[in-house]
């Protein structure tokens, strides 16, 4: 099996490389410095030359507020870039795994969203990622659309991951308390993606760790485990003056994966404990 990765320098892209390398799978990692996915001709030439069996499409503009400010750029990267890769994947009969988001939902639900609940994004990031899903679904037969949420782990750009890995911590930290969702440990997600791409169970998947909570829940649990002194202060979304609206409840239910693979990702608190152990090193 040969795998072509876009967005390979991101946290998930790096972890996919680690896992594929460990499994002795051939892969070609690309990121914007090697290949800008918004230039279809160059992407077509690169993918056609490598002729992968699988394309793992991680590349995106994922900064939610930046998408709101630069809508044309978000559309070009998240929609048109995805369309180009979908066309190429279909042309060479390759599988494509497209990484999407819980932000395709509006947050008005009262229970975790399943794969076939109606999408209704309320910000530009969610809208462009959902349009990217449609490009893949309408163009390809061999596709995995993988919606995930609230990633944490090494190399992640999320503030919690950076905070937990920092050696010097501030006296206090404001943490959002009024958004509820699902957390996803990057190594768990990457291993699950591998199990998908070696299968022929094509379709739409929600891949997150079990359980749900707020970022405040997450940080309080981390404080309990790490015993740092930083005061965790709850803050409401409206106090932050963010450019893009956020869904207030966007937890995901992994119904398709659990049914087809008879597996369930571990609860997020166990994954967090493992992440903290890896930060602290042996003997901690």
C-alpha positions, 0 to 999 in steps of 0.5 A, a space after each residue: 500500500 502507498 499513501 499520499 498525505 496532504 497537510 503532513 506537517 500538522 499534528 494529525 499528519 505527523 502522527 499518521 507518518 509515525 504510524 505508517 512508518 511503524 507499520 512499514 507502509 510506504 507514504 509520501 508526506 506533503 505540506 504547503 511548502 512542498 505542494 500547495 493544494 490550491 494549484 490543481 495542475 501541480 497537485 495532479 502531476 505530483 499525485 499521478 507521478 506517485 500513484 498512491 493507493 490511498 490519499 489522506 487529506 488533512 490539509 485545510 485552513 482550520 483556524 475558525 476565526 481566520 476562515 471567517 475573516 478570509 472567506 475566499 481563501 477558506 473556500 479555495 483551500 477547503 473546498 476547491 483544493 478538496 475537489 481537485 484531490 477527489 477528482 484525482 483520487 477517482 481518476 486513479 481509483 485510489 481511496 481518499 480519507 477526508 478529515 472533516 469536523 463537528 463544526 458542520 453542525 449548528 449546535 442546537 441538538 440535545 444529544 451527540 450528533 450521529 453521522 446522518 443527523 442534518 448538517 447545518 454549519 453556522 460559521 465559514 469553517 464548518 460551511 467550507 468543510 461541509 462543502 468539501 465533504 460534498 465534493 468527496 461524496 459526489 466525486 469518489 466511490 472509495 471514500 472515508 469522510 472522517 468527522 472529528 473534534 477538539 484534537 489534543 496531543 503533541 504538535 497540536 495547535 490547540 491552546 490546551 495542548 500547548 499549555 499542558 506541554 509548557 514548562 512554565 505555566 501562568 498564574 491563571 488561565 481563562 477556559 471556555 465553559 459553555 461549549 460542550 463537545 467531544 475530545 479526540 486524542 490524536 494518536 487514537 484518531 490516527 490509529 483509527 484512520 489506519 484501520 479505516 483505510 485498509 478496509 473497504 467499509 467506505 462512507 461517513 464516520 464520526 471518530 472521537 474519544 468516548 464521553 463529552 464535556 467542556 474545555 473547562 472539564 478537560 482542564 480541571 481534569 488535567 489539573 487534577 492529574 498534573 497538579 499544576 498551580 495555575 488557577 483555571 477560570 471559567 469564561 463564556 464564549 460571548 466574553 471572548 469577542 470571537 470573529 466566528 460563532 461556535 456551536 454550543 453543543 457539538 458532541 459526536 456519536 461514533 455510531 458507524 465505526 462502532 457498528 462496522 468495526 465493533 470497536 469503541 474509542 476509549 474515554 477521553 479522560 483515559 486518553 488525557 491521562 496517557 497524554 500527560 504521562 507522555 509529557 511528564 516522561 517515565 517515572 512520573 
